Amino acid sequence: MAVRLDEHEEIIAAIKAGDAEQTDRLAIAHAAQIVRQIQDYVARDLDRSLAISIA
C-alpha cells in the first residue's frame, strides 16, 4: 500500500493559501485514494473469513 505523505502537505499549503477549490480537489482525491486502498485490502482477502471488531 503506497502512502504519499506529501499529499497532506499539499492540502495544508492550499488551506494556507486560502484556495478552497484546490483544497477541495486535493482532499477529495486523497479520500478517494484511501477508499481504493481499503477496497484493495479487503478484496485481496475475500477467500478468507474476515473478523472486524468495533471497539
Secondary structure, DSSP 8 states (H G I E B T S, - for coil): ----THHHHHHHHHHHTT-HHHHHHHHHHHHHHHHHHHHHHHHTTTTS-------
